[in-house]
């Protein structure tokens, strides 16, 4: 394909979407962290048992939820001892919170059958790296911006 030529085929999100690992609102932060580590992803959708998307949780939200708000706002933590055993205990206890207390309920979703252009617009407008693909409000997959843009410009995965 020459530079500047558009891909010859019509891109369908169903052809580039992936199945997505997800968690339920009752899943503990610790279990979510294990899912993120196992799947090497920075975040996962939070879905009800029936597949309805109710939130999204990231590694950043998990860490932020473990730190006291006042500690995040401080610029100087010199008062914290180097051993900081009490803080480690505090952070460890936070890992038992259900993800429903940590997740954001604002999720970027697109209905299956949506155009690739709308999916790209949604990712950029929402400032996200992926969108959840739904059918009748239920999660059926996920499309990330790398795969979407590669398909738009006609690149094939290695």
CORWOCOR-V715854 format. One record per residue. BURIAL is I if it has 24 or more other C-alpha atoms within 12 Angstrom, else O. Layout:
# CORWOCOR-V715854
BURIAL + BURIAL
This chain:
# CORWOCOR-V715854
O + O + O + O + O + O + O + O + O + O + I + O + I + I + O + I + I + O + O + I + I + I + I + I + I + I + I + I + I + I + I + I + I + O + I + I + O + O + O + O + O + I + I + I + I + I + I + O + O + O + I + I + I + I + I + I + I + I + I + O + I + I + I + O + I + I + I + O + O + O + O + O + O + O + O + O + O + O + O + O + O + O + O + O + O + O + O + O + O + O + O + O + O + I + I + I + I + I + I + I + I + I + I + I + O + O + I + I + I + I + I + I + O + I + O + I + O + O + I + I + O + I + I + O + O + O + O + I + I + I + I + I + I + I + O + O + O + I + I + I + I + I + I + I + I + O + I + I + I + O + I + I + I + O + O + O + O + O
